[in-house]
Amino acid sequence: MIESGLALLLLFSGSASAANYDLPPLLTTTEQFKGARAAFEFCFWQQRAFEIAREQHPDMAQTAMLVEQQFHERTGDGCGSLDRLWQRSAEAIEPGKWPSVRATLVEKAMPAIQDDLDELSDRSVAEQFIEQVRGGSEGKLDAAIASQLVRASEGFRKRPSDLWPRWTHTWDSATSPDAQGLAVRVRVPLSFAEAGPNGKNMLQKWTLPLEIDRTHVMLNVSHNTFSIGDSLLRAVAAFEQGSRKQWGAYLDGIAADMTLLSSKRVTALGRPALMLEIEADGSPTDRLGRLRTHMLIALVPTGYVSSACVVAVPKGQLAQLDILADRYAPLCLAFLSSLTDASQP
């Protein structure tokens, strides 16, 4: 179906001159279309189910309407945003293509959902459906579908911190083969896709594209073990003294030619820690121009763990860095502050 126009879409998207960061990037890969199709089918099923529930059980209409409205509000109008994302992606391939694409999506969805829709004539089934949606609005939603909806949400693009804490999941360092005894957890927004570690001592990272030009936000967790002769006791003493010189060992290698915008001592995992804001040049190999990073460096028995939130813009969008960094700063700080000791119940 629409995947046949991928090459044209990539060309079209790559030539865009102005980024609109309130909108998610267009669908460009078969994998993205597949995930968006599953979410479209979910939204279409839920919309039809509400319509049938109101028709079949008029006395439940008011409750159904309120629950449906609540779902859309708390998902940042994910279903409406997803519909518009599909439309923009289809029209980018071929102007006027969206009506036929939507008709095809609906046609393919109907066989899978028809039996469920028929069962809504049973009042108890309709009641269960409404309660299911009520739970979904609180985050009790299939993770794959929820990720698609919040990733598409224009509301969450404008106010990313609204994702917290309902639309997040927990990552545990125990899932990393390179944890080396580290036991911590962080909460990660569902809009960010797991990308796999790609840096020295990095355990995991997650990314959120803001535009097809490689503007993005990246979250990561890294673990550095103590050097020979170092210890938690000595590290705590260095952190408590709090001088830039004594912190230097923990800042080495974070970024080349970095500018330290701010630093302060905080407490994390029950020990002294550092909260930093850094700006640095991006890597020329991937065309990144500038990075703004919020980072938490926390001491653990095995060394120190750092969690970071990076806003990255390419060379052609340097003027956007301050705008995007301010927009995502509250979400970055919520991510850093979510670091907890996984060894504790």
C-alpha positions in Angstrom: 0.0 0.0 0.0 1.4 3.4 1.0 4.9 1.9 1.7 5.5 1.9 -2.1 6.0 5.6 -1.9 8.8 5.5 0.7 11.6 6.6 -1.6 9.7 9.6 -2.7 8.7 10.5 0.8 12.3 10.3 2.0 13.3 12.7 -0.8 10.4 15.0 0.0 11.1 15.1 3.8 14.9 15.5 3.4 14.4 18.6 1.3 12.2 20.4 3.9 13.8 23.7 4.8 11.8 24.6 8.0 11.3 22.3 10.9 8.0 22.3 12.7 8.8 20.9 16.1 5.2 20.8 17.2 4.5 18.0 14.8 6.1 14.5 14.7 8.3 13.7 11.7 6.5 12.0 8.8 6.3 8.3 8.6 9.2 7.2 6.4 9.9 3.5 7.0 8.0 0.3 6.6 8.4 -0.3 10.4 7.0 3.1 11.2 4.0 2.6 8.9 3.4 -0.9 10.5 3.4 0.5 14.0 1.2 3.5 13.0 -1.2 1.2 11.3 -1.7 -0.9 14.4 -2.4 2.3 16.4 -4.8 3.5 13.7 -6.7 0.3 14.0 -6.9 0.6 17.8 -8.2 4.2 17.5 -10.7 3.3 14.8 -12.0 0.4 16.9 -12.3 2.5 20.0 -14.1 5.3 18.1 -16.6 2.9 16.6 -17.1 1.1 19.9 -18.0 4.3 21.6 -20.5 5.1 18.9 -22.1 1.7 19.1 -22.2 1.8 22.9 -24.1 5.1 22.9 -26.5 3.9 20.2 -27.2 0.6 21.9 -27.4 1.9 25.5 -28.6 5.5 25.5 -28.6 5.7 29.3 -24.8 5.1 29.2 -24.2 7.8 26.6 -23.2 10.5 29.1 -20.7 8.3 30.9 -19.3 7.0 27.6 -18.8 10.6 26.3 -17.0 11.7 29.4 -14.7 8.7 29.5 -13.9 9.1 25.8 -13.1 12.8 26.3 -10.9 12.0 29.3 -9.0 9.4 27.2 -8.2 11.9 24.5 -7.2 14.6 26.9 -4.8 12.3 28.9 -3.2 10.9 25.7 -2.5 14.4 24.4 -5.1 13.7 21.7 -2.9 10.9 20.4 -5.6 9.4 18.2 -6.4 12.7 16.5 -2.7 13.5 16.1 -2.0 10.1 14.7 -4.8 10.6 12.1 -3.2 13.9 11.0 0.2 12.3 10.9 -1.1 9.6 8.5 -2.7 12.3 6.4 0.5 14.4 6.2 2.6 11.3 5.4 0.2 10.2 2.7 -0.2 13.6 1.1 3.6 14.0 1.1 3.8 10.9 -1.2 0.9 12.0 -3.4 -1.4 15.0 -3.0 -5.0 13.9 -2.6 -4.0 10.3 -1.6 -5.2 10.4 2.0 -8.9 9.5 1.5 -8.1 6.4 -0.4 -5.4 5.4 2.1 -7.8 5.9 5.0 -10.4 3.8 3.3 -7.9 1.0 2.8 -6.9 1.2 6.5 -10.5 1.0 7.6 -11.2 -1.8 5.2 -8.3 -3.9 6.5 -9.3 -3.1 10.2 -12.9 -4.2 10.0 -12.5 -8.0 9.9 -10.3 -7.9 13.0 -12.7 -5.8 15.1 -16.2 -6.7 13.8 -16.8 -9.4 16.4 -15.8 -7.1 19.2 -18.1 -4.4 18.0 -21.0 -6.9 17.7 -20.6 -7.9 21.3 -21.2 -4.4 22.5 -25.0 -5.0 22.2 -24.5 -6.8 25.5 -24.7 -4.2 28.2 -22.2 -5.9 30.4 -19.7 -5.9 27.6 -20.3 -2.2 26.9 -19.7 -1.4 30.6 -16.5 -3.4 30.5 -15.4 -1.6 27.4 -15.9 1.8 29.1 -14.0 0.8 32.2 -11.2 -0.5 30.0 -10.9 2.9 28.3 -11.0 4.6 31.7 -8.0 2.5 32.7 -6.3 3.2 29.4 -6.5 6.9 30.1 -4.6 6.3 33.3 -1.8 4.5 31.4 -3.1 1.0 31.6 -2.8 0.6 27.8 -0.8 -1.8 25.6 2.7 -0.4 25.6 3.2 -0.7 21.9 -0.1 1.2 21.2 0.5 3.8 23.9 4.0 4.5 22.5 2.5 5.2 19.1 -0.1 7.5 20.4 2.1 9.6 22.7 4.8 9.7 20.0 2.3 11.1 17.6 0.7 13.5 20.0 1.1 17.2 19.0 0.1 18.1 22.6 3.0 16.3 24.1 5.3 17.8 21.4 4.4 21.2 22.7 4.5 20.3 26.4 6.7 17.2 26.7 6.7 17.2 30.5 3.0 16.3 30.4 4.1 12.8 29.6 5.2 12.5 33.2 4.5 10.2 35.0 1.6 8.5 33.3 3.2 7.8 30.0 6.5 6.3 31.2 7.9 2.9 31.8 10.7 1.7 34.2 14.1 0.6 33.0 16.2 -1.5 35.4 20.0 -1.7 35.0 19.7 -5.5 35.8 18.5 -5.9 32.1 21.9 -4.7 30.9 24.6 -7.4 30.4 27.2 -4.7 31.2 25.8 -3.5 34.5 28.7 -4.9 36.5 26.7 -5.0 39.7 24.9 -1.7 39.2 21.4 -1.7 40.6 19.4 1.4 39.6 16.1 2.3 37.9 14.9 5.2 35.8 11.6 6.1 34.3 11.6 6.6 30.5 8.8 8.3 28.5 7.0 5.9 26.2 7.5 8.4 23.3 11.2 7.6 23.3 12.3 4.5 21.4 15.0 2.2 22.7 18.1 2.6 20.5 20.7 0.5 22.2 23.9 1.8 23.8 26.6 3.2 21.4 29.0 4.9 23.8 31.8 4.0 26.1 30.3 2.7 29.4 26.8 3.4 28.2 24.2 0.8 29.3 21.1 2.0 27.4 19.8 4.9 25.4 16.5 6.1 24.0 15.8 8.6 21.3 12.9 10.9 20.1 13.3 12.3 16.6 12.0 15.9 16.4 12.6 16.3 12.7 13.9 14.2 9.9 17.0 16.5 9.8 18.4 14.6 12.8 17.1 17.1 15.4 16.4 14.8 18.3 16.3 14.3 22.1 18.3 11.4 23.5 18.3 9.9 27.0 20.9 7.5 28.3 22.3 5.8 31.4 26.1 5.0 31.8 28.1 3.2 34.4 31.8 4.0 35.1 33.5 1.7 37.6 36.2 3.0 40.0 39.8 3.1 38.9 42.3 1.0 40.8 42.9 2.6 44.2 39.8 4.7 44.1 36.8 3.9 46.4 33.3 5.0 47.3 34.7 6.7 50.5 37.2 8.8 48.6 34.7 9.7 45.9 32.1 10.8 48.5 34.8 13.0 50.1 35.7 14.6 46.7 32.1 15.3 45.9 31.4 16.8 49.4 34.4 19.2 49.0 32.7 20.3 45.7 35.5 22.0 43.9 35.6 22.0 40.1 39.1 20.5 40.2 38.0 17.6 42.3 35.0 16.9 40.1 37.2 16.9 37.1 37.8 13.1 37.2 34.1 12.6 36.8 33.8 15.0 33.9 36.6 13.8 31.8 35.5 12.3 28.5 31.8 13.5 28.8 32.2 15.8 25.8 35.0 17.3 23.8 35.3 21.1 24.0 32.3 21.3 26.3 31.1 24.4 28.0 29.8 23.9 31.5 26.7 26.1 31.8 25.8 25.2 35.3 26.7 22.8 38.1 25.4 22.1 41.5 25.7 19.6 44.3 22.6 17.5 44.9 21.7 14.3 46.7 21.0 11.1 44.7 20.7 7.5 45.8 21.4 8.8 49.3 24.9 10.2 48.5 26.4 13.5 47.2 25.9 13.9 43.4 26.3 16.5 40.7 23.7 18.0 38.4 25.2 19.6 35.3 24.1 21.5 32.2 26.6 21.3 29.4 26.8 22.5 25.8 29.2 21.0 23.2 29.8 20.7 19.5 28.3 17.7 17.9 30.0 14.9 16.0 30.9 15.9 12.4 30.4 12.3 11.3 26.7 12.5 11.9 26.2 16.1 10.9 25.2 17.2 14.4 26.0 20.9 15.1 25.4 21.4 18.8 24.3 19.5 21.9 22.7 20.7 25.1 22.9 18.2 27.9 21.4 17.9 31.4 23.4 15.3 33.4 23.2 13.7 36.8 26.4 12.0 38.1 25.6 9.9 41.2 27.9 7.7 43.3 27.3 4.0 43.7 29.3 1.3 45.4 30.9 0.2 42.1 31.8 3.7 40.8 29.4 6.2 39.5 26.3 6.2 37.3 25.4 9.1 35.0 22.0 9.7 33.4 21.8 12.3 30.7 19.2 14.0 28.5 20.6 15.5 25.3 18.9 17.9 22.9 20.8 17.8 19.5 20.4 20.0 16.5 22.2 19.8 13.1 24.4 22.6 11.8 21.6 24.1 9.8 19.3 24.5 12.9 21.7 26.0 15.5 19.2 28.8 16.2 16.7 26.3 17.4 18.8 24.9 20.2 17.8 27.3 22.9 14.1 27.0 22.1 14.2 23.2 22.1 16.4 23.0 25.2 14.0 25.1 27.1 11.0 23.1 25.9 12.5 19.8 26.9 14.3 20.9 30.1 11.4 19.9 32.5 11.2 16.5 30.9 15.0 16.1 31.2 15.0 17.0 34.8 12.1 14.6 35.6 14.1 11.8 33.9 17.2 12.6 35.9 15.3 12.9 39.1 13.7 9.5 38.5 17.0 7.7 39.3 16.4 5.3 42.2 18.1 2.4 43.9 16.8 -0.8 42.3 18.1 -2.9 45.3 15.5 -1.3 47.5 11.9 -2.7 47.5 
